[in-house]
Amino acid sequence: MKKLIIIFALSFSFFSCDKDDTEILEEDYASFLEKTTPQFSAHLGNEVLNWRSGFAAYQSSIGYLYPDGDQTHPHRYLRFILNEENGDNQFLIRAPLYDTSSETEFTTVFGQGIKTIGKSNDDFYISIKNNNYNYAICNSDAKFQLEILKTEEITNEYSSQKELFVWIKIEKINLNDCNFNYNKSLNNGLILAKFYGHKFE
């Protein structure tokens, strides 16, 4: 009986450790919310990704797109890209299309809380290139979730432009190469994205 109890206790201990390895702890959230460097970390399949702007040849790129090509129109897609210089690895997140002259629409997109990830204009969109393999949400009907934990507008001390820093959590989304040959599950994602052009001026 004592041997059985010891074996059970050891099995429970190993299970607990494995569970902790796949979850984001509260102290990790607290530390993440203090970060100021644009970054992306997650489990992609069996790999652990930890990419930060300015480290290991990673650079960030921010900008926005006009759906109809009219630069004077306030409707925009904002996007953030974290790119490795050799081109093998890249993370992209694009915000939903919204009216940047509307405070209400800005809050709907970037206010704290749960948002959808998908392929429509009303969704956040994510794609990843890892070791030169591209992964994205390819099914137009697929819907996943992310959570915006924190948003802060900061004035760049060098360019004087206003930039929007957004702290994001993703628990799980399913990605593939759009030929459905390489399916990947992205888990426990933490993203500090930086956007520009979030308010029409």
Secondary structure, DSSP 8 states (H G I E B T S, - for coil): -HHHHHHHHHHHHHHHHHHHHTS--HHHHHHHTT--S-EEEEEETTEEEEEETTSTTEEEEEEEE-TTS-TT-SEEEEEEEEEETTSS-EEEEE---EETT-HHHHHHHHSSEEEEESSSTTSBEEEEEETTEEEE---TT--EEEEEEEEEEEE-TTT--EEEEEEEEEEEEEEB-SSSSS-EEEEEEEEEEEEE--S--
